[in-house]
């Protein structure tokens, strides 16, 4: 049995340093290792700036091969990059199952158009943030991240051009946070009132972050094409830029509250990491549901109530601490490092 995981966006989309990417222990890197321990022949493929043949050797999980294919085309956005060498490799590979990580990266589109569709090859899709693309209805199976994604996929409603996806062809996939690394550190001084992690692109709205920064100390972890423009527009925000993953927990622990600044993300990793560190989370209710931020772990808000909710939480240290404990407990129960094992069992079954 052979299963190939494919990152549909290039490794340099968020992290330009390949050594930093190789050091990351996250769900994308952990799932192939878990599947390998279940007896499958596994590889992880991705597009990069140069070709590499590597081994994943993260401590505590099984090693497996990683193939980086040099980008050969694409558009202005990093996620537009694809590799014809990857397409050629897939065409000649006897894999029983391809697992596309992300629904909207051009490497996935290219693989689908050139190999998966014409060859009638079996594939699954792991949804990351954006839940719909023209690939999605053709997948043998989907791994969703939130109840909202599942609701919209199974009941497209006015989106009549989108095919209904049966709930029997979907499974919820947890974030798999390293809860030993992302943990409360109560002795660290609180440098900020509010913190968030976000890609700084034009699709993210930072209006709320900007408004809050005139009253509270606000920090943003992340980089992107809009970094300079946002720093100019919101000078009171501390823009921390890109931070290596191992440095993120200490920064989260220097804040009192996590505010999700996205309007297009259904369940970004930063929410789970912040909750693992014992931070209550405030998020916009239009995209985030109670399955992501349960009652007692933070608050879901809208444009009219978020200032008052933030004021209330920051003014009540005791209530905020109780929410932080509940948030940590929720992540330990639902999004710990081994939380993707059931999904890996499903992949093995699909490949058989």
N, C-alpha and C positions, 0 to 999 in steps of 0.2 A: 504494500500500500504506500503510495507516494502522494504527499500533499505539499503544495507550494503556496506560501503566503507572499502576496505582492503588495507593497506600498504603492498606492496609486499616485501619490504626490512625492516629489523627490526628497531625499534625505536632507538636502540643504534648504528646504522651504523655511524651516524655523531655526535650524541649527547649521551654521556654515562650517563648523569644525567637525570633521568626520570622527575624530577621536572622542569628542564629547558625545556624539550620537551613539557610538559604540559602547560607551560607558553607562548609557541610560538603561535602567531596569524598569520598564513599563509594560503595559499590556501587550503592545505590539511585539516586543521582544520576548515576553514571557510565554505567550500562547504557543509559538512554535516549539519551545522547550518542553512544555507540558505534553503536546501532541507527540513529540519524539519519545517521551517516557512511556507513552501508550503503544509503542511499537511501530509507529509510522516512520517512513523515510521522509525527512522534512528539510526544506530549504526556505530561506527568506530572500526575496528579490526586491530590488529597489533601483531607482534611477539616481545617479550621482553625476558629479562633474567629470569623474574619471572612472575607468573600469577597475574593480577590485574583486578578489576572491578572498574571503575572510572566514573566520570562525567566531561564532558568538561564544564567549567564555565568561559570562557573568557568574559570580560566585553563587553557589547554592542551587543552580538550575542546569539542566542538561545542555551540553554544547551542540551546535548544529551549524551547517554552512550558511554563509551570507554571500550573495552575489550582487555586486553593485555594477550596473550597466551604465556606460557613458551616455549622457543625453545626446540625442541626434536631431531634435527638433522641438518646436513648441512656440508659444506666444510670449507676450511681455510678462505675464504673471508666472511665478515659479511653479505653480501647480499645473501649468500648461505643458511642462516638459515631458517628453516621452523618449523611448529608446527603441529603435528598430532592431538593435541587437537583442534586446529582451524579447521582442516579438519572434525573432528567428529562433531563439532558444526555446521559447514556449511551444513553437510549432513542432519542434523535434523532440520535445520532452514527453515521456509516457505518463505524466502525472495523472492520478485518478481524480484529483480535485485541486482547483485553484481557489484561493481565498483572497479576494480583493479587499484590502484595508482602505476604506474610504470609497464613496460612491461617485465623486466628482473630479478626481484627478485624471489628467490626460493620459497617463501611463495605463490606467485602467480602461479608458475609452479605446485606446489604440489596441490593447490586448483583446478586448471584446470584439472590435470590428475586424481584426486581422486573423484571429486565432479561435477565440471561444465560440463566436457565433457561426462562422463558416464550418468549423470543425465539430460543432455540436458538443463542445467540451463542457463538462460539469463544473460549475463554480458557485461559490457562496460570496456574500458581501457583508462586511462588517461596517456598519454605519458610524461615521464620525461627524457629529454636528449636523451637516446637511444630509437630509434623509432621502432626497429624491434625485434621480437622474434617469436617463433613458435605459441604463443598464439594469436598474433595480428590478423591474417586473420580469426579467428573464433569468434571474438568479434562481438556483435550486433552493436556496435558503437565505434568509436575512437575519442578521444579529442586530437588534435594536438596542438603544441606550436608555430610552425613556418611554413612559406611557403615552406621552404626547406624540412621539414618532409613530407608535403602534396605532394610535387612534386615527391619525391622518392617513397613514398608509392603508389601513383596512376600511376606512370610510372617507374616500376622497371628496365626497360632497360636490360642491360647485366646480371642483377641478375635474370636470367630466372627461378630460383627455387623459387622465391618469388611471391606470388599471388598478382595480381593487386587489390588494394583497391579502391572502387568507392568513388569519392569525396562526393557523397550523404550520405556516411556512416562516414563522418568526420566533425568535427566542431572545429574551432580555439578556444583555451582556453587561456585566459590572465593569467598573473602572480599574480594578486591581491595583489599588494604591499600596505602596510600601509603607505600612503603618508603623514600622519600627523607625523609619527615617522621618516620616511625617507624623509627629507626635507633639503634644503640648510641652512647652518649655517655660514654665511659669516664672523662672528666675530672670528671663530676659526682659530688659526694660521696654516699655511701650513707647516706641518712637512715633507711631502714627495711630490715628483713630480709625482710619479706613484704608484698606488695601484691596487691590484686585490684580488679577493676572489676565493679560489680554494681548492678542495680536493687534498691532496698531495699523489697521487698514481702514479703507473708506466704508466698509460695511458695518463697522462697529460705531455705536453712538456713545459719546462720552459726555453728553449734555449733563447728565445727572452727576457724574464724577466732577465735572467742572463746577457745577453749582455748589456741590457739597464742599469743594476745596476752599470756598470763600469763608467758610465757617469752621471747618475741621481740617486736621492734618491728614492729607490724602496721598497715597503712594500707588504707583502703577508699575508692575513688573511686566516687561515685554518690549518687543521692538517691532518695527514694520515700516512700510513705505510712508505712513502718515506721521511718523515720529516727530519730525521738525515742525510740521504744521500744528500738531496737537500741543506741543510744548509752547508754541507761540500763542495759541488760542487760550490755553489754560495755564498761565504762568505760576499759579499757586500750587499746582500739583507737583509732587516729586516724581519725576519720570526716571525710573531706575534702569530702564533699558533691558537688554538681554542678560539674564542671570543663569549661570550653569545650574542644572537641576539640583545638584547636591546642596546648593546655597539657598534654595527657595524656602525650605522649612524655617530656617532662622529668621528670614524676613517676614514670613507669615506670622510667626510668633511675636514679632515686634509691633503687631497691630491688634486692635480691639475688635474689629469687625471686618467681614469680607463683603464687598458689594460687587455683584456681578454686573459688568458694564455692557454685556452683549445683548443684542436684540435678535440675532439669528442663530445663536447656539442653543441647542436643546439640553445639553448636559456637558459643559466643558470640564476638563480634568481639574482645573483650578478649584472648582467648587468642592469636589471630593477631597482634594489635598488640604484645603483650608479647614474643612470640617474635621479631618483627621487630626489637625493641629489644635482643635478645640475652639475654632472661631465660629460664632453664629454667622449665617449667611443671609443677606438680603438680596433678592432677585426679582426681576420683573415677571409678573404672573402670566403674561402673554406667551412666554416661551418655556418657562420652568414650572413644573408641577409639584404636588406634594410628595410624589414618589422620589423626587430629587432632593427637595428641601422639606422634610416632614414638619408638621406642626410641633413646635417645641425645639426645633433646631435652627430657627431663624424666622424669616418672614417673607412672604410673597406680596409684592406691592405693585402699584400702578403709578402713573405720572403725578397724580394729585396727592397721594398719601406717602410717598417715599420719604420726603423730608421729615415729616412728623414721626415716622417709624424709626428713622435713623436717630433723631433727637432722643426719642424715648429709650432706645436700646443703649445708647452711649451714656445716658444719664443714670441708668440703673445697673450698676456693676453686678449686683447679686443675681438679677434676672439674666443678665448676659452670661455670667459664669455657668448658670444652670443650663442655658441653651448650648453653650460650648461643650459641656459634658454630654448632653444628649446627641449633639452632632458627632462627637468622637465615637460614641457607642453605636450610632447608626452606621458609620463607615466601617467600623470593626465587624459589624454583623453582615453587611451587604456588599462592601467594596474592598475587602482585604486582598492581599497578594494572591491568594488561591481561589478567588471568587470566579475565575473564568474556567474552572475545571469542567463544570457541566457543559459549557459551550464547546470545549475541546472534545468531550465525549461525543457530542453531536457531530462535529466535523469528522471524527473517525468513522462514525456510522455512515455518514454521507459518502465517504470515500470507498466504503466496502462494496 
